[in-house]
């Protein structure tokens, strides 16, 4: 029997660097344990081999579940493959209502995000992904160009299986109104349970052909969302509680807090704020608050 929970959170963890420090990953997990509903499961997708950072995190947070990739699959399509392992596990193990995918440079910053998302999905049952929705302009220019390149005649000559698989999914997505390159930014993205079911029970996860693409995982999962007949939707401030940008924060930490942001990305910088100072600001807010019992 599957574990019944309201929320599942997936955090992919790769190698360490000057921009991806272990204490920052710990801070991100702490933001989830503080703000998320107690009816939750947190899955660390450990793509850090041979470092095994998942085990280090498990030693600090015994509630975690760690799903390990056998090797570090890297970025681009490799991250899609790593996350696929987590989603297959989640589909098999949990009966849940909503799923967050969070990068390690993201934070939860407010209570009740899962309830906001569940209510949105109930009101819009054909939506599969929520977040910062890029559907026109410069934000989709690169993934649109790359997708068309990999599905072109040249793409066929370079990697026939990759090309054929992408062409197949692209045809399905366009039939659902997909605009080439549109996507939900992957810093924090919310997936419906319906989307995970369709991905896991269809032929959409752990595809080796897609591991070889240069598209980012957020480009791929939004393409797959449209391929299975579901829609993408914006969940941003001021109407909704997301404050997600591709690089750096979309506004000053104080501004985001006052606006009621419940999920932010990226903590890397905001003007003259460093990542340490941004994280310190939001940690101080957590320390002043009592976790809600929901």
Order of alpha helices (4+ residues) and beta strands (2+ residues): beta-beta-alpha-beta-alpha-beta-alpha-beta-beta-beta-alpha-beta-beta-alpha-alpha-alpha-beta-beta-alpha-alpha-alpha-beta-beta-alpha-beta-beta-beta-alpha
